[in-house]
Structures are given as structure tokens and as C-alpha cells.
Amino acid sequence: MSAAPKLLGSHNRCWIWGRHAVMATLRAGLWTPLEVAVAPRCPDDLRADVRRLTSLQQIPLMEVTDSELSRRCRAEDHQGLAARMPEFPYANLDEVLSRSPAPTAWLVLDRIQDSFNFGAIVRSAVELGIDAVLIGTAGQAGVNSQVVRSSAGAVNYLPIVRARSVPEALQLLRDAGVLAIAASEKAASTVDAVDLIRPVALVIGNEAEGLSPAVLDCCQERVRIPIGNRVGSLNAAVAAGILCYELVRQRGKWSKSDGASLT
């Protein structure tokens, strides 16, 4: 008899909810729910998609009342759809580096503690040209229910590597020809003046303390985002979005038909 799978979290913390988060997870097929629960608040057309996807992936589907779903996930904003999840399947660094074509745009996070920040960063990464995200373990939020919801399910759409040591992982990236670029308000160069077309890892630090000395020492270049001086800093998720946008702008990945202009 096989052991029961480890859950994403205990009790309600193993549930993700909301239509964007659950449907993105089902459609991506990367992270298979243990069960899905649907309630009357879920529209009929979406309910049909849920039935089809759970049937294809052989995922148990339960039809419950709205109040029962609220009790299970301990949230009222479930929109009639929730899923009970196993642990998130983090990617292996060596495997990601060996892919063809190799990732040329990495986002490295050093001790991002706020789950909503982490999720917002992943959402920007998916939409703004990042190939892979790398995080550590110490002092870093992992992929949890809050991260999934704040990312709108984007955690399913790019590899997220979790390394025991961010400095050691950065060294492996450097050995693979990836340039490590630290985001620092003390940098001399602004991000628009640095070449982001080459293979790069954009490195963003803790919300309060910034990058640790060990991580900063691993970075070959430093850049800053030009801002005013009234507050003197940006939220980590906002900074990540700006850096990713500049990467996409330089690489010219978007056209006018994509609904955005980068010039």
C-alpha cells in the first residue's frame, strides 16, 4: 500500500480556491489535485470544463453546497470552486539547466517572505518573459495557497526551483553562462542601461533587508530602478515587474498585436 501524498499544508492550508487559481492548475496539468470540489456559485459553463478536466486526469470531483465549500477551505471567496492539493512539485535545477533550448531569463528571489508578494512576482514573471524562477529555503515563502491565489495560478506555467543555498545555485547558473544581476538601489547603472538580451538572472532581495551579503557577492553586476526620493524604495513585487518588463522590452518579445507597446 503506497503512502499518502504529503499535502500542500495542514487543514484548510492544503486547499486552493477561486476560479483562476483552480482552472489554471487543472489546465496546466503540472500539479494534480487530490480532489476538486464544486459548488452552486460556480457557473454552469465553467462547471462543465471542471467535469471534463477532472475526468481526463482522473481527479475525484465532489459537488457540495457553497457553505460546505466555505467550511472545507475556510474561505467565503471561493467562487464555487476549490481543490485539495499535494505538495508543490518544485523543478530540479540541473534538469532545468539541461533543457533545450536552455533558459536565458531567470528570476532569483532571496528571502521573499510575503506570500502575496511572491505570488505577484510569479505572475509578472510568467507574463513578462521569465523562463524560470529560483528561490531558497531559509526565510523564503514557498508555494502555498496564498501564493497560488495571488499568482492567479501562474505557478503552474514556469519551472520554480527551490535550492537549499541560493549562493550555490547562483554559482551553478554562472557556470552555465548566465550573468547574475543584482537589483540594488545603490547601483550606479540603471536597468535600462544594462544589456538584458544576453542570458541573465535578475536577483531580487528581501522586502526589508534587500539582498544578503552572500547572495550579493555572487552577482556580477548591479542595477537600480530610477525612482524619486520621497520613499526611496519600491515594493519587491513592483520592482520585479519593472525589471521583467525591461527585459521583455529589450528582447522585443512582444508585438503590437499582443496588446501592449514596449517602446
C-alpha positions, -999 to 999 in steps of 0.1 A, spaced: 0 0 0 15 33 -11 20 61 14 -5 90 14 8 120 -5 21 149 15 -3 178 15 4 214 5 -4 224 41 -24 213 71 -63 215 72 -75 244 51 -40 253 40 -39 224 16 -68 239 -4 -66 264 -32 -97 282 -43 -111 307 -68 -117 301 -105 -85 315 -119 -63 295 -95 -81 262 -98 -87 263 -135 -51 273 -143 -40 243 -122 -63 219 -140 -55 232 -175 -17 231 -169 -17 195 -158 16 200 -139 3 198 -103 -26 173 -100 -52 180 -73 -61 152 -49 -97 162 -53 -118 191 -66 -150 205 -51 -175 225 -70 -205 244 -55 -236 262 -70 -218 295 -71 -197 281 -100 -213 290 -134 -226 261 -154 -202 266 -184 -172 265 -161 -186 235 -142 -187 216 -175 -150 224 -180 -142 212 -145 -160 179 -151 -142 174 -184 -107 182 -169 -112 162 -137 -124 132 -157 -94 134 -181 -70 135 -152 -89 110 -131 -93 135 -102 -122 129 -78 -149 156 -82 -173 164 -54 -204 185 -57 -211 204 -25 -230 233 -12 -215 268 -10 -215 267 27 -198 232 28 -171 245 4 -166 275 27 -162 251 56 -136 230 38 -113 258 26 -123 282 54 -129 310 30 -160 327 17 -144 340 -16 -141 305 -32 -163 314 -62 -178 279 -61 -145 261 -69 -117 247 -48 -91 219 -49 -72 200 -23 -36 199 -32 -5 178 -26 29 194 -21 40 217 -49 63 199 -75 94 221 -75 117 218 -105 152 204 -103 179 229 -111 202 205 -130 172 194 -151 161 229 -160 197 239 -169 199 209 -192 168 218 -212 170 227 -249 167 255 -255 183 265 -222 165 292 -201 180 326 -208 159 346 -184 159 337 -147 144 354 -117 161 347 -84 144 356 -51 164 360 -19 142 356 11 109 370 -1 88 363 29 54 377 20 33 351 1 13 377 -17 45 394 -29 58 360 -41 27 352 -60 25 386 -76 62 382 -87 55 348 -102 25 363 -121 47 390 -136 74 365 -144 51 344 -164 37 373 -184 69 392 -188 95 369 -204 110 349 -175 119 313 -182 124 301 -147 122 312 -110 147 302 -84 141 305 -46 158 294 -15 145 276 16 157 298 46 135 328 51 116 323 18 79 317 13 73 285 -5 45 279 -29 14 278 -7 -23 285 -11 -18 323 -8 9 322 -34 -12 302 -59 -41 327 -55 -21 359 -57 -3 345 -88 -38 337 -104 -24 301 -109 7 313 -127 28 290 -105 18 263 -130 33 279 -160 70 281 -155 96 260 -135 101 271 -99 134 257 -85 138 256 -47 175 254 -37 189 248 -3 216 275 -9 208 305 -32 246 314 -35 255 279 -46 226 278 -71 237 312 -85 272 298 -90 257 269 -110 238 295 -131 270 314 -136 289 282 -146 262 277 -172 269 311 -188 241 331 -170 250 365 -158 238 373 -122 225 408 -119 215 422 -85 187 447 -81 201 473 -57 192 509 -50 229 516 -46 239 505 -80 255 530 -104 237 517 -135 200 520 -142 183 488 -155 176 503 -189 214 509 -195 223 473 -189 222 446 -216 194 421 -207 194 404 -241 222 380 -230 214 351 -206 207 368 -173 194 361 -138 177 390 -122 182 388 -84 157 404 -60 161 406 -22 141 405 9 114 431 14 131 448 43 167 439 41 174 435 4 200 410 -8 221 391 17 259 398 15 264 362 4 240 365 -25 252 400 -34 288 387 -36 276 361 -62 262 388 -85 285 400 -113 266 433 -120 242 456 -101 213 477 -114 188 501 -100 154 513 -110 154 551 -113 128 564 -89 121 596 -69 134 601 -34 103 606 -13 100 570 -2 133 557 -16 123 522 -25 97 500 -42 77 470 -31 96 438 -41 68 427 -64 66 461 -81 104 461 -86 103 426 -100 76 436 -125 96 466 -137 128 446 -141 109 419 -161 92 445 -183 126 460 -192 139 425 -201 110 419 -224 113 454 -239 150 449 -247 144 415 -262 115 427 -283 94 397 -274 60 415 -279 44 429 -310 16 454 -312 -9 426 -317 -1 414 -281 -20 443 -267 10 462 -253 36 486 -266 71 484 -253 86 514 -269 
